[in-house]
């Protein structure tokens, strides 16, 4: 299994020659990314939450942090396409493409949680260029009944 993290613009034009799935993270007030449905794309999960540690609701700003039910949606989607798929006619994903607006905070946090669960090693997501969102990462692990120091 491979995991690729990118920004929204790249996610809207990229495709792969191997079976893959897309976790498409978009922000409050925007619409989901326009992900092309290529023959090798097995599924797309559009999901809306912001790069914040908690919900923010003011007169000028409204932002939503990841919720546990959203983390559960992500795990259900990933588990189905990676190892819990009982339908023999369905291909299994060889790659997960995860994007958010910039590809720096939310998507690497999701990638780090998935990598930890499936490979036991997520260190590459905590290196320069990436700044994984702590709330996203800990929520993903919490709903999987895991905990890990950030």
N, C-alpha and C positions, 0 to 999 in steps of 0.2 A: 504494500500500500504506500502510495505517495501522497503528500499533502503539499499543495501550492497555495500561497497567499499572495493576493494582488490587490490593486485598487479597482474601483468601479469601472473606470474607462477601459482598462485592459480586459477585465472580465467580460465586457460587452463585445469584444472582438476576438477573443482567444478561443481556440478549440484544440482538442487532443485526439490522437489516433487510437487511444485506448479507452475503455469504458470509464466514465467519470461522472461524478455528481457535483453539484454546485450548492454551496451555502451562500446565499446572497443577502448580506446584511445592509439594510438601508436605514436612513435617519428619519425621525419624526418630521413630518412636513414635506417629505420628498416621496417620490414614487419608487417602486421597485426597479432595479436595473433591468435593462432590456437584454437579457441573456439569450443568445441564439440557441435554438434547440437543434443541435447537430445530431447526426445518427449515433454517435458514440456517447452522447449525453443521456444518462439514464434517468436523471431526475434533478429538479431545481427546487430548493427550499427558500423562498423569499421570507425574510423575517426582519421586523422593524424594532430596533432599540438604538439608543444613543450612546456615545462615548462619555458616559457620566457615572459616578459612583452611586448615585441615588436619584430618584425622580426629582425634577425641578419644575415647579409650577408657579410662575409669576405672571404679572400682567404682560410682560414682554417676551418671556421665554417659557417654552414648555418642552421638557426633555424627559424621556423615559429610559431608566436603566433596564438592563436585562432582568426579566422575571424568571422565576423557577419554572413556570410552565413553558416559557420559550426555550430554556435550556433542555427541558424534557423533549420538546419538539425536535430540537437539533439531534439529541441522542437517539431518538426513535428513528429519525431519517437516516442517520449514519449507520446505526446498527442494522437496519433493514438492508441497506445496500452493501454492507461489508460482511456480515456474518450471520444475521438472523433471518435471512431470506430463505423461506422453505420452498419457494416456487422454483423448480429446477429450470424452467424455461427462461427465467430472468437472469441476466448476466449480473455478476458481482462487479462492483466498482473497483478499479485498480488505482484510481486517483480521486482525491477530494480537492476541489477548487473552492477556496473560501475568500470572499472579498468583502470589504467595507468601503467607505468613501476613499480613504487614503491607503488602506492596506497596512496600517502601522499599529493600531491599538486593539480594535475589537476582533478583527479576523485572526491576528496571531494569538490572541488569548484563547479563542475557540480552537485553533490549531494546536496550541500547547496542551490543552485538556485532552483532545482526541489523541494526540501523539502519546501522551502519558498513559492513557488507558490501553491503547492498542500496541504500543511498542515498549513502554516503560522508560522512554527517554524523550524528553521535550526540551533539552537544553538549547537547541538551535533557535528557539522562539524567544529566548531571553538574552539574545546577543544584539549588538548595535544594529541599528536601523529599525528594529522592532521595539515597541513599548507596550507590551500586552496590558490591556485594561484589567486591573486587579479584580474588580467586581465581576466582570464577565468570566474570568478564569475561575475564581472561587465559586461562583454560582454553578458553573458547568460541573465542577468536581463535587460540589455539595449534592446536587441532584443525582449524581452517580454514586452517592454515599462514599465518597473519597474525600480526603483532605490532604492538602500539600501546602507547605510554606511557599509563599509567593516570592 
